[in-house]
């Protein structure tokens, strides 16, 4: 017999089961008949793993080339099956610069630039399931002479020459959701510039209910 208001998203049940070391069937198979659920469960970063989130980091730097721009790109490959959230993005340039923040808005077969880097997984409790390096599905890369391409410029950031890395994401609402087939890149406006960036992001598998969105 079917349940009323049955919950078909399994990761919340799995999180409850792991968090409390429960046995048996799903601890929360259905919602109440009224609007009563309280979904927020974490009380520490260590519990994101229980809800299916995996956290990664990657650093890259790209040297200066005369008369060429410098670009650092973050991609979520088409067909990865994961949703990514950029949590932290630190940037540094060798000269005072204006950086363009650009993003593809239509899913496509996004690709790495010429110099890819290896991601680091921050929680060893999972078996690597991503298609990229370090167990991550998403990837970071860099190159010179790239240009804007088919991307929208939605932000600009001013940097000073050779100062500490500047964090572009300072509170939760600035975190950036990146779906499969979307890339996010930082491009300088001053040619012949060294640029460095450090990314931290989290990934989880897309639920079946999200795939049609």
Secondary structure by P-SEA (a helix, b strand, c coil): ccccccccccaaaaaaaaaacccccccccccccccccccccccccccccccccccccccbbbbbbccbbbbbbbbccccccbbbbbcbbbbbbccbbbbbbbbbccccccccccbbbbbbbcccccccccccccccccccccccccccccccccbbbbbcccccccccccccccbbbbcccccccccccccbbbbbbbbbbcccccccccccc
